[in-house]
Amino acid sequence: MRRHAERIRQRLGVRMRSALAASAVVAVASVLTGVAFVLAARFILTRDADQDVDDRAAQIAGTLGDEQALAAMIQPSLRDSAVVQILGADGAVLRSSTLLNGAPPISALRPAAGETRREQRRLAVAHDDAFRITALGVATADGPRTVLVGRSLDEIDDGTEAAIGALAIGLPLLTVTVGVATFLFVGRSLRPVDAMRRQADTITGRSLHTRLPVPPAADEIAALAATMNGMLDRIEAATAAQRRFVADASHELRSPLSTVLAGLDLLGEGPHLDRMRREGDRMARLVADLLLLARVDEKGLQLRREDVDLDDLVYLERERLAAEHPGLQVTARTAPVRLSGDPHHLQRVLRNLVDNAARYAKHTVEVTLEARDGTAEVTVTDDGPGIAPADRSRVFDRFVRLDADRSRSGGGTGLGLPIARDIVTGHGGTLTVEEARTGGATLRLCLPLTR
């Protein structure tokens, strides 16, 4: 239940949740206020009716000795809703208003002289309407009398029903209005947050100089944007320092490494020397790769564009791979393809791809080149262990090795495919991994012929 509620909250979003919360608060507050208003209004109207009936009873009591004045007081006016009865000591009706002619006493109250008592009853003679009745005891020369004055509550009931009807229409409208207004106002308040989010989506490791927009209002959102920009400043400084370190270290390692390799060449031949040369070559490639990545991260890929015969590069890499790996069957099927690009970087891409295939191939490496639909397509296929679908995107991450077959013992640095992907992306192309027909891996390189 709690997880379901959490999923609902996530789907609704801040704007909708705020609008619903504001509407709920207004609805509850409005209902409570409306109920209190109706009850208070009815109480005031009822109290005023009691006061009016009391005054009428007192006036009638003052005219009991004057028949003419009493007759005028008993008969109601056109706008008067009061009824009157005067009872004798035995409870018999002595005088009454026209509506109650022949009717029994409207109340059983018999207060003592000078005493006033009240009740509310429904009168059958008045269509069973509710009346507020005041009973006033009066002492006269002819004996005790009871003055009964009643007033209909129809007007009060009608007023109460009108108030309830108005609230029933007004409260939903008020709730909807508050909800819509809150939705719009919160959305407007969150616009800077949305702008910050869109800007943050564009920030990558190569665009750390970008900063989030700071809204002009000096509020919590502006403070958040300033704090995030400060964090980006620190991240950019730390990343720049790391890149400078990698670049400087790679650059400084090239000279002593070249000296070591030259010294190994002077020492002659031998199994241990050959192994040291291989490790030295591997370290040289690693240093060169690190230096290239540091430059790419800092300044982006610098391309020198010219016309490149891609089939010549494929043929050169095929010949090199066959010479370095005589135990592998290296085949190439190429078509004449010319495009605009950096020949040095494109050759590096092809070298990384075929070296990667040769590292894991069992017997064969196949390279194909063809042009289709304005795209140059190169595939490099091996018959090795292949790459699982879940890992086909991870192989382009730096220093990634997937299993024992693709390990450091094979001589790879874990940077060949990431560098190839960066170069291909810089040329506007794509580099993907697929399953080969032989069960190994196929690296598919697509480059636009015009750019």
C-alpha positions, -999 to +999 in steps of 0.1 A: +000+000+000+028+024+009+047+016-023+015+021-043+010+055-027+047+064-034+043+055-071+011+077-073+030+106-057+059+102-082+035+101-111+015+132-100+046+155-097+051+185-075+027+208-094-002+184-092+005+173-056+006+210-046-026+218-064-044+188-049-031+196-014-042+232-016-076+221-030-080+196-001-071+222+025-095+248+010-123+222+007-120+211+043-116+246+056-145+258+034-168+230+046-160+236+082-164+274+078-197+269+058-212+246+085-202+271+112-217+300+091-250+282+086-253+272+122-244+307+134-268+323+110-296+300+120-289+307+157-290+344+151-322+343+131-339+320+157-328+343+185-342+373+167-375+354+161-377+346+199-370+382+207-397+393+183-422+368+197-414+379+233-420+415+224-453+407+207-464+387+237-455+415+261-474+440+239-505+417+238-503+413+276-504+451+280-537+453+260-556+426+278-579+452+295-585+471+262-607+451+238-602+474+209-564+475+212-563+437+219-583+430+187-558+451+167-528+433+183-542+398+177-551+402+140-518+399+120-508+423+092-503+410+057-465+405+063-469+391+098-464+354+102-473+353+140-502+335+155-518+344+189-539+327+215-551+339+248-560+312+273-581+314+304-573+299+338-588+266+328-568+265+296-597+273+273-590+295+243-606+329+249-592+348+219-571+338+189-559+351+156-579+342+124-556+313+115-563+295+148-601+300+150-615+269+165-581+253+170-571+239+204-542+256+224-510+255+203-489+249+234-492+231+267-470+256+285-488+273+314-463+297+330-471+316+362-479+352+361-448+373+350-431+341+338-420+335+302-414+301+287-405+290+251-407+259+229-407+248+193-435+228+179-451+218+146-487+230+142-512+209+123-534+239+116-504+255+098-496+226+074-474+210+101-449+239+099-424+245+127-432+274+150-413+292+178-438+297+206-436+320+236-459+315+266-463+345+289-483+343+322-504+374+329-524+383+360-556+403+352-587+414+371-606+386+355-581+360+366-548+346+353-543+345+316-518+328+293-506+346+262-494+323+235-475+338+205-460+317+178-439+326+148-433+304+118-398+293+110-404+291+072-384+322+066-355+309+087-357+275+070-357+292+035-328+314+044-308+283+057-316+263+026-305+293+004-272+296+023-266+258+020-274+260-017-250+289-022-223+271-003-229+239-023-223+258-055-196+282-043-174+258-023-166+235-053-160+265-075-137+280-049-119+246-045-114+242-082-102+278-086-077+275-058-064+242-073-060+256-108-044+288-094-020+268-073-011+245-103-003+276-124+015+295-097+036+264-087+044+257-123+055+293-128+076+291-096+092+258-109+102+272-143+137+281-130+140+246-117+130+232-151+155+255-168+182+243-144+173+207-151+175+211-189+208+228-186+221+201-162+211+175-188+236+191-213+266+190-189+290+162-195+326+155-186+336+176-216+314+206-209+320+212-172+324+249-180+287+251-184+267+266-155+231+265-144+210+296-149+205+316-117+170+331-114+169+369-106+148+364-075+168+360-043+150+329-031+157+293-023+158+283-059+184+309-067+204+297-036+202+262-050+214+272-084+243+292-069+252+261-047+251+238-077+273+262-098+298+263-069+298+225-069+304+225-107+333+249-102+349+225-078+343+195-100+357+214-130+388+224-111+394+188-098+388+173-133+411+198-149+438+190-124+434+153-130+435+158-168+467+179-165+482+152-143+474+124-168+486+145-198+518+156-180+526+121-167+519+106-201+541+132-218+570+127-193+569+089-196+574+089-234+610+100-233+623+074-207+601+047-222+617+054-257+651+052-241+643+018-224+630+004-257+661+016-276+683+000-249+664-033-253+671-032-290+708-028-283+709-058-260+701-082-289+678-111-289+665-135-262+632-148-248+633-125-218+643-095-239+615-103-264+590-103-235+604-070-222+600-055-256+564-066-258+556-051-224+575-020-234+554-017-266+523-022-246+533+005-221+541+028-250+506+022-265+491+029-231+510+061-226+500+073-261+463+063-255+463+082-221+478+113-237+452+112-265+423+108-241+436+136-219+437+159-249+403+148-261+388+154-226+404+188-223+400+203-258+379+178-277+390+158-307+410+179-331+404+166-367+423+175-398+399+168-426+410+158-461+399+132-487+407+097-474+407+065-494+393+042-467+399+010-487+437+018-487+436+021-449+418-012-446+443-029-469+473-016-449+458-028-416+450-062-431+486-066-443+500-054-410+478-078-390+486-107-412+523-101-407+521-097-369+498-127-365+509-154-390+488-180-372+455-162-380+437-163-413+431-126-420+407-118-450+395-086-464+367-078-488+368-041-498+352-017-522+366+016-533+354+042-507+365+078-504+353+102-477+363+133-458+381+127-425+413+127-406+435+099-421+457+095-390+427+091-366+408+069-390+437+045-394+440+044-356+403+034-354+409+006-379+440-005-361+423-006-327+394-027-342+415-053-360+439-056-330+409-061-307+396-088-331+431-105-334+434-105-296+404-127-291+401-146-324+407-183-325+415-188-362+401-161-384+396-123-386+374-109-414+373-073-425+348-059-450+342-025-464+313-013-485+293+018-493+256+019-490+230+047-488+256+075-484+274+056-456+308+038-455+304+006-435+333-014-421+328-046-402+356-065-383+346-100-373+364-126-352+356-162-342+364-157-305+342-159-274+320-130-285+304-104-263+272-108-243+243-085-253+243-069-218+280-060-221+280-046-257+277-010-245+302-015-216+331-024-239+333+012-249+340+024-213+375+030-204+396+002-188+367-022-190+375-060-193+345-083-193+359-117-183+390-139-182+391-143-219+393-105-224+418-097-197+451-079-193+470-110-201+460-105-237+480-074-240+451-049-242+450-017-223+412-013-222+414+020-241+413+009-277+376+007-282+368+039-262+393+058-283+379+044-315+344+054-304+355+089-296+371+093-330+341+078-349+317+101-330+339+130-339+335+121-376+297+119-372+296+081-373+286+052-351+305+021-337+284-008-324+289-045-314+269-074-329+270-111-327+290-127-356+277-156-377+307-176-364+297-170-328+323-144-321+319-106-322+314-081-350+324-045-347+304-024-371+317+010-381+295+034-400+308+068-413+290+093-435+305+097-469+298+135-469+299+158-440 
